[in-house]
Structure formats: structure tokens, C-alpha cells
Amino acid sequence: MKTLMTAGKGGTGKTALLAYGYRLGLLEALPGRILLVDADPHQALGHLLGLDNALTLGDLRHRHRIGLKNGTGLEALSRRDFARQLAREALQPLSPRVDGLLMGRNDDPGCQCVVNSLLGSALEALAEEYDWVLVDNEAGIEPIGRHRWPADILLLVVTPQPLDVWVGHRIMQQARDTGRQIRQPCTVLNRHRGGEAEDALPAPLLGRLPYSANLEAGGFPDIPWVAALQEMWQRLRDEIGIAEGR
């Protein structure tokens, strides 16, 4: 299993990279079976993929809470097999080679630690069934250190706003501090209008996505944005060998 993750400050547009990458057929360049994971309790990726009514891991955890608390459930399965079973129930077929998986949210008071842990167990259980797992992380610094499996590609999304770039650096520092292995970090500069300084980005620049008024208004992105996204995925294939799965 190879992994590609998005990260960035809230509002930078990271979710759109995977959502429209799928909707435009750009992800089909990836070899083998693909799992698209919405690891944000807000479920923005799921919404853009038309999965508003889909069962999430959080929904299923609520349904099987007693078994999960006891460490068993669904015919006395181990925790690992329990996570695998919940993951299978939550999988949403999107195309013959692409499935979706929504983490959802924790319905108990406090943090999202329980569903995040469940997602990690589910991905470990499903690792042998997918060639590529594409994860849309929750915004901010903390999610990059949640799981131990390495990220083959990190798409770190920023805008020309200095605060967004600063948070991008903080995310990279958090990865180093927590020992999270990132094999290929890349910066994606979204809402690019031209003329912005690019000498202090948190990782090597992969591509620039222009400002899209349609996208900002909640509609389908403008043609220049789509063309730039296509060019970005082409560059991933050419420079990182993503199409061959190297």
C-alpha cells in the first residue's frame, strides 16, 4: 500500500485536490485499486463525492459501542478484525477501481481520538487490499502525527497568505517531531494570482492553482484551475513515478 495525504491550514483548499482529482478522472492514472479516505470529521471530501448519506466509521462505532468497549464485537472478533469488519461495512464503491471511506465523527464528549484510532486500525486492516490510499486529513498541525504508517507523498496545500505558509512549516516540523516519515513532501500553491514570493515554501513546489471564483462560490472550478490541476497530476506521474507505482 502506498499513501498520498493532503495537509494544510483550514480553508486552503486541500480537499478540492482529491475531490476534483477523482471527479475529473485524474486519479485513474494510479495503478491498481484505490481507496479515497475522508479523515476529517467535517466530511467535506465525502460531501464533494456525493456521499452525504453514507455510513461512516463513527456511525458504525456508535452502533457497536458495547463490543468496541469490551475489545470484541461482531461474533467476538479481535480488535483488528473488528476494525476490518467496520471498514468493510463503511466502504463506498465509487468506480470499479475506487472506493471511498469516511471516518466520521465521535459522538462522545471530548476529542476525536476514538474514531481516529479506529481509522488507523481500519487502514492497517485494509492495507493489503489497495495499491494506493489517498487521505484527506483534517486541517491543522496535529493530524500529521496521528498515525505511524509512512506517507509516500504529502501534498501540503498553502495559499499566498503568510499565515498559511507559516502553518505549512509547522506541519512539516510536527512530522519531524513525531517521527512521521514523509518520503516525498510537495507544496501546492492554491489561489495563485501571480507575483507572490515562492522562496520560503515549506516543501518543494509541485504546482500552482490559480484563484477560481467558481470554486470559492461552491461551484465547479474554472477552466484554468482545472487545467492547472491536470498539469499537477501529470507532473506527479512524470517526476515521482506515480503512474508506475514506484
C-alpha positions as CSV (number, residue, x, y, z in Angstrom):
1,M,0.0,0.0,0.0
2,K,1.3,3.4,-1.0
3,T,-0.2,6.5,0.6
4,L,-0.8,10.1,-0.5
5,M,-2.0,12.6,2.0
6,T,-3.2,16.2,2.0
7,A,-2.4,18.6,4.8
8,G,-2.7,22.4,5.4
9,K,-4.3,25.1,7.3
10,G,-8.1,25.2,7.2
11,G,-9.5,27.0,4.2
12,T,-6.5,26.5,1.9
13,G,-8.5,24.2,-0.5
14,K,-6.7,20.9,0.1
15,T,-9.9,18.8,-0.1
16,A,-10.6,20.1,-3.6
17,L,-7.3,18.4,-4.9
18,L,-8.6,14.9,-4.2
19,A,-12.3,15.6,-4.8
20,Y,-11.8,17.1,-8.3
21,G,-8.9,14.8,-9.0
22,Y,-11.4,12.0,-8.7
23,R,-14.3,13.7,-10.4
24,L,-12.1,14.7,-13.4
25,G,-10.8,11.2,-13.8
26,L,-7.2,12.2,-12.9
27,L,-6.8,9.6,-10.2
28,E,-7.4,6.8,-12.7
29,A,-3.7,7.2,-13.6
30,L,-2.9,5.4,-10.3
31,P,-2.3,1.7,-10.7
32,G,-4.4,-0.9,-9.1
33,R,-7.1,-0.4,-6.5
34,I,-7.6,3.0,-4.9
35,L,-9.1,4.0,-1.5
36,L,-10.1,7.6,-1.0
37,V,-10.3,8.4,2.7
38,D,-12.0,11.4,4.3
39,A,-10.2,11.7,7.6
40,D,-11.9,14.9,8.6
41,P,-14.9,14.8,10.9
42,H,-16.4,17.7,8.9
43,Q,-16.6,15.2,5.9
44,A,-16.1,17.8,3.2
45,L,-14.5,15.3,0.9
46,G,-17.4,12.9,1.3
47,H,-19.8,15.8,0.5
48,L,-17.9,16.7,-2.7
49,L,-18.0,13.0,-3.7
50,G,-21.8,12.8,-3.1
51,L,-21.5,10.6,0.0
52,D,-23.6,12.8,2.4
53,N,-25.8,9.8,3.4
54,A,-23.0,7.2,3.6
55,L,-22.3,5.3,6.7
56,T,-19.1,6.4,8.5
57,L,-16.7,4.6,10.8
58,G,-18.1,6.9,13.5
59,D,-21.7,5.8,12.8
60,L,-20.7,2.1,12.9
61,R,-18.7,2.6,16.2
62,H,-21.8,4.1,17.7
63,R,-23.8,1.1,16.6
64,H,-21.4,-1.4,18.0
65,R,-20.2,0.6,21.0
66,I,-20.6,-2.1,23.6
67,G,-18.5,-4.6,21.6
68,L,-15.8,-2.0,21.0
69,K,-15.6,-1.1,24.7
70,N,-15.1,-4.7,25.6
71,G,-12.4,-5.2,23.0
72,T,-14.6,-7.6,21.0
73,G,-17.7,-7.5,18.9
74,L,-19.4,-8.9,15.9
75,E,-19.1,-12.6,16.9
76,A,-16.2,-12.0,19.4
77,L,-13.8,-10.7,16.8
78,S,-10.4,-9.3,17.8
79,R,-10.0,-5.5,17.7
80,R,-8.1,-5.8,14.4
81,D,-10.8,-8.0,12.8
82,F,-13.5,-5.8,14.4
83,A,-11.9,-2.7,12.7
84,R,-11.7,-4.6,9.4
85,Q,-15.3,-5.6,9.6
86,L,-16.4,-2.0,10.3
87,A,-14.2,-0.8,7.5
88,R,-15.9,-3.2,5.1
89,E,-19.3,-2.0,6.2
90,A,-18.3,1.6,5.7
91,L,-16.7,1.2,2.2
92,Q,-18.5,3.1,-0.5
93,P,-17.8,1.9,-4.1
94,L,-17.2,4.9,-6.4
95,S,-16.0,3.2,-9.5
96,P,-14.7,-0.3,-10.5
97,R,-11.3,0.5,-9.0
98,V,-12.0,3.3,-6.5
99,D,-13.7,3.0,-3.1
100,G,-14.5,5.7,-0.5
101,L,-14.1,5.5,3.2
102,L,-15.4,8.2,5.7
103,M,-14.0,8.4,9.2
104,G,-17.0,10.5,10.5
105,R,-17.0,11.9,14.0
106,N,-17.0,10.8,17.6
107,D,-20.4,11.2,19.3
108,D,-18.9,11.3,22.8
109,P,-17.8,14.5,24.6
110,G,-14.1,15.4,24.0
111,C,-11.7,14.9,21.2
112,Q,-11.9,12.7,18.0
113,C,-9.3,10.3,19.4
114,V,-11.5,7.2,19.3
115,V,-12.6,7.5,15.6
116,N,-9.0,8.5,14.6
117,S,-7.7,5.3,16.3
118,L,-10.4,3.3,14.6
119,L,-9.5,4.8,11.2
120,G,-5.8,3.9,11.8
121,S,-6.8,0.3,12.6
122,A,-9.1,0.1,9.6
123,L,-6.4,1.3,7.2
124,E,-3.9,-1.2,8.6
125,A,-6.5,-4.0,8.2
126,L,-7.2,-3.0,4.6
127,A,-3.6,-2.3,3.6
128,E,-3.2,-5.5,1.5
129,E,-6.4,-4.8,-0.5
130,Y,-5.4,-1.5,-2.0
131,D,-2.5,-0.3,-4.0
132,W,-3.0,3.4,-3.2
133,V,-4.7,5.0,-0.2
134,L,-5.4,8.8,-0.6
135,V,-6.1,10.5,2.7
136,D,-7.7,14.0,3.1
137,N,-6.5,14.9,6.6
138,E,-8.3,17.3,9.0
139,A,-6.9,20.8,8.8
140,G,-4.1,22.0,11.0
141,I,-0.9,20.8,12.6
142,E,-1.8,17.8,14.8
143,P,-3.2,15.3,12.2
144,I,0.2,14.7,10.6
145,G,1.4,12.9,13.7
146,R,-1.6,10.8,14.4
147,H,-0.6,7.5,12.6
148,R,2.7,5.7,12.3
149,W,2.5,4.4,8.7
150,P,4.7,6.5,6.3
151,A,3.3,8.9,3.8
152,D,4.8,8.3,0.3
153,I,3.5,11.6,-0.9
154,L,2.4,14.6,1.1
155,L,0.5,17.4,-0.7
156,L,1.0,20.4,1.6
157,V,-1.5,23.0,0.4
158,V,-0.9,26.7,1.1
159,T,-2.1,30.0,-0.3
160,P,0.0,33.1,-0.8
161,Q,-1.2,34.2,2.7
162,P,1.8,34.3,5.0
163,L,-0.1,32.6,7.8
164,D,-1.0,29.6,5.6
165,V,2.7,29.2,4.6
166,W,3.7,29.5,8.3
167,V,1.3,26.7,9.2
168,G,2.7,24.6,6.4
169,H,6.2,24.9,8.0
170,R,4.6,24.0,11.4
171,I,3.1,20.9,9.9
172,M,6.5,19.8,8.5
173,Q,8.1,20.4,11.9
174,Q,5.3,18.4,13.6
175,A,6.1,15.5,11.2
176,R,9.8,15.7,12.2
177,D,9.0,16.0,15.9
178,T,6.6,13.0,15.9
179,G,8.8,10.8,13.7
180,R,6.3,10.7,10.9
181,Q,8.1,9.5,7.7
182,I,7.3,11.6,4.7
183,R,9.1,10.3,1.6
184,Q,8.1,13.0,-0.9
185,P,6.7,16.3,0.6
186,C,5.3,18.7,-2.0
187,T,3.8,22.2,-1.8
188,V,0.7,23.1,-3.8
189,L,0.2,26.8,-4.0
190,N,-3.5,27.4,-4.3
191,R,-5.3,30.7,-5.2
192,H,-2.2,31.8,-7.0
193,R,-2.6,35.2,-8.7
194,G,0.9,35.7,-9.9
195,G,3.8,37.7,-8.4
196,E,3.8,36.1,-5.0
197,A,7.1,35.2,-3.4
198,E,7.8,31.5,-3.5
199,D,11.2,31.3,-1.9
200,A,10.0,30.3,1.6
201,L,7.6,27.5,0.9
202,P,7.6,24.6,3.4
203,A,8.4,21.9,0.7
204,P,9.4,21.8,-3.0
205,L,6.8,23.4,-5.2
206,L,4.7,20.9,-7.1
207,G,2.3,23.2,-8.8
208,R,0.3,26.4,-8.7
209,L,-3.5,26.5,-8.9
210,P,-5.0,29.9,-9.9
211,Y,-7.7,31.6,-8.0
212,S,-11.1,30.2,-9.0
213,A,-14.1,32.4,-8.4
214,N,-16.5,29.5,-9.2
215,L,-14.7,27.2,-6.7
216,E,-14.8,29.8,-4.0
217,A,-18.5,30.2,-4.5
218,G,-19.1,26.4,-4.1
219,G,-19.4,25.6,-7.8
220,F,-17.3,23.6,-10.3
221,P,-13.8,25.1,-10.7
222,D,-12.9,27.4,-13.6
223,I,-11.2,26.0,-16.6
224,P,-7.7,27.5,-15.7
225,W,-7.9,25.8,-12.3
226,V,-8.9,22.5,-13.8
227,A,-6.0,22.8,-16.4
228,A,-3.5,23.5,-13.6
229,L,-4.8,20.5,-11.6
230,Q,-4.3,18.3,-14.6
231,E,-0.8,19.6,-15.1
232,M,-0.1,19.0,-11.4
233,W,-1.1,15.3,-11.6
234,Q,0.9,14.9,-14.8
235,R,3.9,16.3,-13.0
236,L,3.4,13.8,-10.2
237,R,3.3,11.0,-12.7
238,D,6.4,12.2,-14.5
239,E,8.6,13.3,-11.6
240,I,7.6,10.9,-8.9
241,G,6.7,7.9,-10.9
242,I,3.3,7.7,-9.5
243,A,1.7,6.0,-12.6
244,E,4.1,3.1,-12.4
245,G,3.7,2.8,-8.6
246,R,7.5,3.2,-7.9
